[in-house]
Amino acid sequence: MANKTKLYLLTGFLGAGKTTFLTNVLKNLTGKKVAVIMNEFGKVGIDGTIIEKEGMELVEINRGSIFCSCLQLSFVSALVEMADRDMEYVFVESSGLADPSNIGEFLEAVKAAKGDVYDYSGAICIVDGVNFLDQIEDIETVERQLKFCHLAILSKVDLIDESKLNKIKEKIKEINPKVDIVESINGEIDYDFLEKDLLEEDWLGVEDTTNTPENRPKTLILTYEGKLTKDELSQFIDSIKDDCYRVKGFFQLEDGWNQVDVVGKRIDYKLTDKGEKNSQLVIISKIGPKIIRPIFKTWEEIVGKKMILR
């Protein structure tokens, strides 16, 4: 039989740096046949536009978590479809709110449909060095992602001190004593994990996921036709970000198109040539639909021009 496709699952909470890490891995695999299945909560795949590159297959599964029954069929279908394309590597970038503890079920379903086509090579969890200690206190998903991973990549280590770094490592080992921890800056690491057997312990997630259609977070998309100043957009985001898990998108500002990324208290802007027709922000709410009124009110106060929220 032909060589099996190596399949990696990429997890990590919103804003930990999954897409940055994946972009670097893909550069490292130039010349190989690589596919990415990307899972986002918004209807608009922001990260997909960042990651597209020559000779790579990209499938986006939006509007929920692939581990929830609501998208189970889409995920299995995407894996089955990729199996027909003779890929060397498939990376699944799951949503930041995904609980991957039932990955075993999906692999069994694919095996039943296509036979033994994948070499499941492990779950890699990106841990947000800056925000992890706060997140682990009150977000169950963060703990589930770590519990079911085979390699933990600690991102943003350049932004934290040694004492915090050690506390994070202790906490990770408390949740998952077997896991290797690798430090990373800007998603860069030694890519020798691609050669290693991360599943030496022969362990796989087979618990029920906590992702259900009922607890799916409210995702909104703000679309605007005009141009704002960075100051106006920052003021707007500042006023709503405490009630959001994540805000990200592409926005036209005074210096051109920017990729906007909000994690915790930090707003990052990066110039990009990925200009869309209109500016768009994906907003993932911590407080459900209750965020809709504050968004409209704040936008009216700061911008005062029409936008569409859906």
C-alpha positions in Angstrom: 0.0 0.0 0.0 1.1 3.6 -0.6 2.5 5.6 2.3 -0.1 6.8 4.7 -0.8 10.5 5.1 0.6 12.0 8.3 -2.3 13.7 10.1 -1.6 16.4 12.8 -4.2 18.2 14.9 -3.4 21.7 15.9 -5.2 23.1 19.0 -4.8 26.1 21.3 -7.1 28.8 22.7 -8.1 31.8 20.6 -5.1 34.0 19.8 -2.5 31.6 21.1 -0.7 31.7 17.7 -2.0 28.6 15.8 -2.1 30.3 12.4 1.4 31.8 12.9 2.8 28.5 13.9 1.1 26.7 11.0 2.3 29.3 8.4 5.9 28.6 9.6 5.4 24.8 9.4 4.1 25.1 5.9 7.2 27.1 4.9 9.3 24.3 6.3 7.4 21.8 4.2 7.8 23.6 0.9 7.8 21.1 -2.0 5.7 18.6 0.0 2.0 17.8 -0.7 0.3 19.5 2.2 -3.3 20.1 3.0 -4.9 22.2 5.8 -8.4 21.8 7.2 -9.2 25.0 9.0 -12.0 25.4 11.5 -13.2 28.8 12.5 -16.3 29.9 14.5 -17.1 32.9 12.2 -18.9 32.5 8.8 -15.9 34.4 7.3 -12.6 32.5 7.2 -10.1 35.2 8.2 -7.2 32.8 8.8 -7.7 31.0 5.5 -6.8 34.1 3.5 -3.6 34.4 5.6 -2.5 30.8 5.0 -3.2 30.2 1.3 -0.1 29.4 -0.6 1.1 27.7 -3.8 0.4 24.0 -4.2 -1.5 23.7 -1.0 -5.1 22.4 -0.5 -7.2 24.4 1.9 -10.6 23.4 3.2 -12.5 25.7 5.6 -15.2 24.4 8.0 -16.8 27.4 9.7 -19.7 28.2 12.0 -18.8 26.0 15.0 -16.4 23.4 16.3 -15.5 20.4 14.2 -15.7 18.3 17.4 -19.3 19.2 18.0 -22.0 17.0 16.6 -23.2 20.0 14.6 -20.1 19.7 12.3 -19.1 16.1 12.7 -20.2 15.1 9.2 -18.4 18.0 7.6 -15.1 17.1 9.3 -15.3 13.4 8.5 -16.2 14.3 4.9 -13.2 16.7 4.6 -10.8 14.0 5.9 -12.3 11.4 3.5 -12.0 13.8 0.6 -8.3 14.6 1.5 -7.5 10.9 1.6 -8.3 10.8 -2.2 -5.7 13.5 -3.0 -2.6 11.6 -2.0 -1.3 14.2 0.4 1.9 13.7 2.4 0.7 15.8 5.4 -2.7 17.0 6.5 -2.9 19.6 9.3 -6.2 20.2 11.0 -6.3 23.7 12.7 -9.2 23.5 15.1 -11.1 26.5 16.4 -9.7 28.1 19.5 -12.8 27.0 21.4 -12.6 23.4 20.3 -12.4 20.5 22.8 -10.7 17.7 20.9 -11.2 14.9 23.4 -13.3 12.8 21.0 -10.8 12.9 18.1 -10.6 9.1 18.2 -14.3 8.8 17.1 -13.5 10.8 13.9 -10.5 8.7 13.0 -12.6 5.5 13.4 -15.3 7.0 11.2 -12.7 7.8 8.5 -11.2 4.4 8.8 -14.6 2.8 8.3 -15.2 4.9 5.2 -11.8 4.8 3.5 -9.6 2.2 5.3 -6.4 2.8 7.1 -5.3 5.9 5.1 -4.0 8.2 7.8 -1.1 7.9 10.2 -2.4 10.0 13.1 0.7 11.7 14.3 -0.6 13.6 17.3 -2.2 16.8 18.7 0.0 19.8 19.0 -1.4 22.5 21.5 -0.2 26.1 21.2 -0.2 27.6 24.7 -0.5 31.4 25.0 2.5 32.4 27.2 1.0 35.8 28.0 -2.6 34.9 28.7 -2.5 31.2 29.7 -2.5 31.6 33.5 -5.7 33.7 33.4 -7.4 31.5 30.9 -6.8 28.2 32.7 -8.6 29.6 35.8 -12.0 30.1 34.0 -12.0 28.4 30.6 -12.5 24.6 30.6 -11.5 24.3 26.9 -7.9 25.4 27.6 -7.5 22.5 30.1 -9.1 20.0 27.7 -6.9 21.0 24.8 -3.8 20.5 27.0 -5.0 17.2 28.5 -5.4 15.7 25.0 -2.2 16.9 23.3 1.1 15.2 22.6 3.3 18.3 22.2 2.8 21.7 23.9 4.3 24.7 22.2 4.6 27.6 24.6 4.3 30.8 22.4 5.2 34.4 23.1 8.0 33.5 25.5 9.8 36.7 24.6 6.9 38.6 26.2 7.1 37.0 29.7 9.6 36.7 32.5 11.3 33.5 33.8 9.1 33.2 36.8 5.9 33.3 34.8 7.4 30.8 32.3 8.2 28.3 35.1 4.7 28.7 36.5 3.1 27.9 33.1 5.3 24.8 32.7 4.4 23.6 36.1 0.7 24.0 35.3 1.0 22.2 32.0 2.8 19.3 33.6 0.1 19.1 36.3 -2.6 18.8 33.6 -0.6 16.5 31.2 2.5 15.0 32.9 3.6 13.1 29.8 3.7 16.0 27.3 6.9 17.6 25.9 7.0 21.4 26.2 8.8 23.5 23.5 9.3 27.2 23.8 8.5 29.4 20.7 8.8 33.0 19.6 6.6 34.2 16.6 5.6 30.6 15.9 9.2 29.5 15.2 10.5 26.2 16.7 12.7 23.4 15.7 10.6 21.3 13.4 12.1 18.0 14.3 8.7 17.0 15.8 7.8 16.1 12.2 10.4 13.3 12.4 9.4 12.2 16.0 6.8 9.7 17.2 4.7 11.9 19.3 2.4 9.0 20.0 5.0 6.7 21.7 2.7 6.4 24.6 0.0 5.1 22.2 -2.6 7.3 23.6 -5.7 8.9 21.9 -8.6 11.0 22.9 -11.8 9.0 23.3 -13.8 11.0 25.9 -16.9 12.9 25.1 -16.3 16.5 23.9 -17.7 19.4 25.9 -18.5 21.1 22.5 -22.3 21.0 21.9 -24.7 22.9 19.7 -26.1 24.5 22.9 -22.9 26.0 24.2 -21.6 27.3 20.8 -20.5 30.9 21.4 -22.2 33.8 19.6 -20.1 34.9 16.6 -20.9 38.2 14.8 -19.4 39.8 11.7 -19.1 43.5 11.4 -18.8 44.9 7.9 -18.0 48.5 7.0 -17.5 50.1 3.6 -15.5 53.2 4.6 -12.1 53.9 6.1 -11.4 54.5 9.8 -8.3 55.8 11.6 -6.4 53.4 13.8 -7.4 55.5 16.8 -11.1 55.2 16.1 -10.9 51.5 15.6 -8.8 51.0 18.7 -11.3 53.1 20.8 -14.2 50.9 19.5 -12.4 47.6 20.2 -11.2 48.8 23.6 -14.8 49.4 24.7 -16.0 45.9 23.7 -13.0 43.6 24.1 -13.6 42.6 27.8 -16.8 40.9 26.7 -15.1 39.1 23.7 -13.1 35.9 23.5 -11.6 37.2 20.3 -11.8 40.0 17.7 -10.0 39.7 14.4 -10.3 40.7 10.7 -9.1 43.0 7.9 -9.7 46.7 8.1 -8.9 49.7 5.9 -7.2 52.3 8.0 -5.4 55.6 7.2 -2.2 53.7 6.4 -3.9 51.0 4.2 -5.3 47.5 4.8 -4.5 46.1 8.2 -4.8 42.6 9.7 -6.4 43.3 13.1 -5.9 40.8 15.9 -7.1 41.2 19.5 -6.1 38.7 22.2 -6.7 39.5 25.8 -6.0 43.2 26.3 -3.7 43.6 23.4 -4.7 44.9 19.9 -2.2 44.1 17.1 -2.2 45.8 13.7 -0.2 44.5 10.8 -0.1 46.0 7.3 -1.3 43.5 4.6 -1.9 43.4 0.9 -4.9 41.1 1.5 -7.4 43.9 0.8 -11.0 42.8 0.7 -13.9 44.8 -0.8 -15.1 45.9 2.6 -13.6 45.9 6.1 -14.7 43.0 8.3 -14.2 42.1 11.9 -15.2 38.7 13.4 -16.3 39.1 17.0 -16.7 36.1 19.3 -18.8 37.1 22.3 -18.3 35.9 25.9 -21.8 37.1 26.8 -23.8 35.8 23.9 -26.2 38.1 22.0 -26.0 40.7 24.9 -23.0 42.1 23.2 -25.0 43.3 20.2 -26.4 46.5 21.8 -23.0 47.7 23.2 -21.5 47.1 19.8 -24.0 49.4 18.0 -24.0 52.0 20.8 -20.2 52.3 20.8 -19.9 52.3 17.0 -22.5 55.1 16.8 -20.6 57.2 19.5 -17.1 56.7 17.9 -17.7 56.3 14.2 -21.3 57.5 13.6 -21.6 56.0 10.2 -23.5 52.9 9.0 -22.0 49.4 9.5 -23.7 46.0 9.1 -23.6 43.5 12.0 -24.8 39.9 11.3 
